[in-house]
């Protein structure tokens, strides 16, 4: 779950080899671990054996530590900046449609 949490929200496709390196498991054991996690609803996603990846769409909520909260705050700040940039772009393109 930590590997998934550390990745950006638009890139939640994780190669099985990265999970194997971090967990010190073989690829087959990683697949078993992921299937077990999916079956007990710790995560939701799809395992792609052909590409050797897992796409995670949801992770069970859990208690966060201070470093994880700081990381989440940074992600939210980044998201707010993206939203603000998009707003400015829309306002610049359609000044008559957007009222300030």
C-alpha positions, 0 to 999 in steps of 0.5 A: 500500500505504501508503494501505491500511496507514494505514486501520483494519482494519475500513475497508479500502474505499478510494475510487479518487479518494483513490488518484488524488489520492495517486498523481497518476494518473487514475481509469483509471490507478488501475484499471490500477495496481490490476489490476497489483497484484492480478495480481502478488499485492501485494494481494488484493481486489475493485475495484468500478467502479460505486461507484468503490472497491477493497476490499483484504483482504490486503497483501503483507508488507514491511519497516516503518520506525520510524513504521510500527512505531509506528503498528502498535503504536498499532493493537495497543494500540487493539485490546487496549483493545477486547478488554478492554472486550468482556471486561468487558461479557461478564463483567458480563452473565454473571457466573456463566458467566465464571470469573476 
